[in-house]
Amino acid sequence: MAAVLRRGVKLISSGSSQLLSGGCKHGRTSTLCISSSRPSSSKINVELDSSTGIAVMRFQNPLVNSLNLDFLTEICISLEKLELDKSCRGVILTSAQPKIFSAGLDILEMYGKNPEHYAAFWKSVQEIWLKLYGYSKITIAAINGSSPAGGCLIALTADYRIMADNPRYTIGLNETQLGIVAPFWFKDTMLNTVGHRTAELSLQFGLMYTPSDALKINLVDLVVPEEQVLSTATETMTKFLAIPGHAREISKSMMRKPVVDRLLSCRDADIKNFVSFISKDSIQKSLGQYLSMLKQKKS
Ligand SMILES: CCC/C=C/C(=O)SCCNC(=O)CCNC(=O)[C@H](O)C(C)(C)COP(=O)([O-])OP(=O)([O-])OC[C@H]1O[C@@H](n2cnc3c(N)ncnc32)[C@H](O)[C@@H]1OP(=O)([O-])[O-]
């Protein structure tokens, strides 16, 4: 059943399985497929334009798109569905929340919980990284807000990053500022993007970069006025789509597979390592202080 939302845009279905198995396949030029796995409480919104093959995935997990277990799982499932959907050729990742792309991993998932919880959470963080860094289709991050730590990681997994030109927005792997350590696969993703020396300084200091500074170190590929982020992402996607798909895909895999394989070869050990690290009293204390600092900043 289709309902007209605005000129040329149709709500095909609010259930993603229906949508992806049938709704998009025979869409016309002006038809967008709008999906959400749980209509009212969905933390993401996906629009797939079946005439171009470009999907826009918007993160909408209030307040700050922090990556908790449910949210990570929902993103992962949607990415999987889009990857299997032949009418989808590329995905633009962006935020529906004002001023924030993603605040990174939800600190509350790593604070005051039990080891089983930490293990399940970390597995889902691994999962999203493996899915995105090894994604066969084109991904572009349209970074329309701040993007610390895990938020930066999500952006780093994309094939191209376009950031809004607003000096109040910052991006970077700031983990050390919280007293925690980005794992080797966060580090490798950063290193593969900005090079060894910049990654080393960036990780040790937990540096956050303004858009113009991020551009200087190639952490982002393009900085454009805020209102042009999405349109520029769509134009850039069109350029990627002009390249023969299999050749592009193999080239991407060639660049990334060694890093993906490295985590695949030691997932359980990596989980154990995380659980043991995050459970330490000293680390819990640092996280508690950081959370208080975030709250105080508000008042
Ligand atoms: C080894 C592991 C590797 C770790 C990787 C990571 O990603 S670690 C993560 C590293 N991430 C960071 O260091 C990012 C820390 N966050 C920030 O820097 C800022 O919040 C902001 C720039 C994202 C948004 O600024 P803004 O002025 O627009 O908003 P605001 O500051 O007023 O916050 C609104 C509410 O959201 C809350 N909250 C925020 N983030 C998180 C979170 N990650 N989680 C949970 N909650 C979070 C905040 O407490 C507040 O809650 P309240 O009081 O309403 O109950």
The ligand as an ORCA input file, in Angstrom:
! r2SCAN-3c Opt
* xyz -4 1
  C      37.268      1.116     24.094
  C      36.008      1.787     23.661
  C      36.122      2.759     22.538
  C      35.145      3.840     22.758
  C      34.592      4.515     21.809
  C      33.591      5.572     22.059
  O      32.891      5.929     21.176
  S      33.442      6.251     23.629
  C      32.266      7.583     23.508
  C      32.993      8.863     23.263
  N      32.054      9.930     23.041
  C      32.239     11.156     23.524
  O      33.215     11.445     24.166
  C      31.171     12.140     23.222
  C      30.725     12.845     24.451
  N      29.661     13.762     24.146
  C      29.868     15.018     23.692
  O      30.984     15.446     23.438
  C      28.656     15.865     23.487
  O      27.591     15.280     24.188
  C      28.230     16.041     22.014
  C      29.255     16.921     21.289
  C      28.122     14.702     21.297
  C      26.849     16.721     21.985
  O      26.878     17.902     22.706
  P      25.512     18.608     23.106
  O      25.882     19.847     23.863
  O      24.648     18.740     21.899
  O      24.778     17.542     24.036
  P      25.134     17.203     25.583
  O      26.614     17.161     25.818
  O      24.333     18.087     26.466
  O      24.609     15.695     25.662
  C      23.220     15.378     25.665
  C      22.989     14.142     26.504
  O      23.619     13.037     25.853
  C      24.512     12.412     26.767
  N      25.639     11.873     26.001
  C      26.434     12.515     25.146
  N      27.305     11.664     24.585
  C      27.052     10.450     25.104
  C      27.603      9.168     24.892
  N      28.618      8.943     24.048
  N      27.092      8.151     25.570
  C      26.077      8.326     26.426
  N      25.502      9.528     26.650
  C      25.977     10.575     25.995
  C      24.918     13.510     27.733
  O      25.409     12.972     28.927
  C      23.591     14.219     27.904
  O      22.795     13.422     28.759
  P      21.728     14.074     29.774
  O      22.505     15.013     30.642
  O      20.725     14.764     28.910
  O      21.163     12.880     30.531
*
